[in-house]
Amino acid sequence: MKHCFILTLFLSLFLYNVNSQEAFHSNPNNLSSNGENYFFHTVERGQTVYSISKMYDVTVDAIYHLNPGSEQSIQAGATLKIPQSKQKVIYHTIEPKETLYSVSRKYNIKGEDIVAANPGLSIQTFIIGRTIRIPLESMNTFSFPDSAREVQDHTNELLFKTPKVNKVNAINVAILLPFGTKEKMTPDNLQPKIVEYLEGFFLALDSLKKKGISVYLQVFDIGNSTQYLKPILQADDLKRSHLIIGGYYEEQIKLLADFSTQHKIPYIVPFTSKSDELLKSPYLFQINPPAGYLYTKTSKAFLEKYKNYNIIFLQEANADRADFVQTLKNDLTAENITYKTIMYSPKFPFELQSLLAIDRRNVLVPSSGKQETLLKILPAITPLSQRPEYNLSLFGYPEWHIYDLGDYTESLHALNTTIYSSFYVKNDAPETRNFNRKFLRWYGRLLNNSYPKFGVLGFDTGMFFIQLVNKYGTSFETNVNSFNYEGIQTNFYYQRVSNWGGFVNANVFFVNFNPDLSVTRDTK
């Protein structure tokens, strides 16, 4: 309890001091259809038409117009025509035999200007089919000598450069979140979670102090809008931050993303999985992955684990995980793996029994992750798990592990259930027990039973990113996956979403409820 005053102390550290280019230069490689300029985009796993539209700042309807059939579905590896929009950049799709030098010559632009417009550009990402941004304001501003081998070599070598590591002795961290001291929280249950996140972060600072890492922390209550955030961003102290964490609502995240881009400060989005800023802010690191990325990586891991099983989908009228199920079905079809589908009805147990194989293992995948769905199907399928000839397993969803299942808790183990999740706390792990004891000692209470656990999320965030800055400085993006940290609740494995966009945490766990009543967590 002696540390309970810390929240009030840090919340008192608030700092309040209280011509777009319209010309459009055509791409020498632009293709056109009915007078519309376009380029090609190769669809990557996890991308949707919506995310692609946000990546290129065009409308979904414009993509539909150029790509009949994309309204129904798009597949990884397919190419889409994307309209060139009249803005500050145009987009170039890398073609066979092209080099950074040859692209720079096409647009009469320095290679340095292309690299600056594409922070993720490197020899690994300058590949055929990938897209890069060409800044319009820099086009036609550089003349290349006809015979200048040194210019060519210098330009191409830019792809091999890595940021210089600037060690940081005392790390300046700013946390900007709606803590509820400025106005009533919306929703009302948000404040305890946000406060718990900060409390977990404080525990990380205590652990880092014992490692000899010094941190100067500023905490700001930014309310439910941008009213309090805007004056905070004008303070000079914030510009000297080495790490910015926060933003809960999209309009807050946008302002913070713009600020981090302007001042080249790594920016961590801890909660939301749905921010569009991920697609266009190069210094943004999103902890909670968008559904599309999570589904596609989970689907790949599912195929590796269950490709030799008899796979059965349970279809319900209220299928809240229809998108995930469709992703699974598309990938199964692409790999020529057969599956079966059964509709839920009063005859479900009997109809399911007729679909089960006796010559190989079976796995059932419901189309809903809701608690009522799980409580409805467990009584029906648990008796089948007791019949060895069926060897039946269950595959399900992240929130299952926090449901109160009453007498059917052990059924998850009897069915050898596996769930996918970006977050999972191993309750019996020594590091978890130590964290829980310390949290109780500091704050006099237990963690809230939520998904994810916000206090643990705050701890993992602080431990991972502050140690990254300590080791690699603020330009840690090229080393973000070199630092090995196994979190209490989540691991961190970051992928940049485009040559100019931010980083998404692609970590996925398979959590296994084993028949011996143990629970194991495998990283995929």
Buried (B, 14 or more C-beta within 10 A) or exposed (E): EEBEEBBEEBBEEBBEEEEEEEEEBEBEBBEEEEEBBBBBBBBBBBBBBEBBBBBBEBEBEBBBBBBEEBEEEBEBEEBBBBBBBBBEBBBBBBEEEBBBBBBBBBBBBBBBBBBEBBBBBBEEBBEEBBBBBBBBEBBEEBEBEEEEEEBBEBBBEBBEEEBEBEEBEEBBBBBBBBBBBBEEBEEEEBBBBBBBBBBBBBBBBEBBEEEEBEBBBBBBBBBBBBEBBEBBBEBEBBEEBBBBBBBBBEEBBBBBBBBBBEBEBBBBBBBBBEBBBBBBBBBBBBBBBBBBBBBBBBBBBBBEBBEEBBBBBBBBEEBEBEBBBBBBBBBBEEEEBEBBBBEBEEEBBEEBBEEBBEEEBBBBBBBBBBBEBBBBBBEBBBEBBEEEEBBBBBBBBBBBBEBEBEEBEEBBBBBBBBBBBBBBBBEEEEEBEEBBEBBEEBBEEEBEEBBBBBBBBBBBBBBBBBBBBBBBBBBBBBBBEEBEEEBBBBBBBBBBBBBBBBBBBBBBBBBBBEEEEEBEBEEB
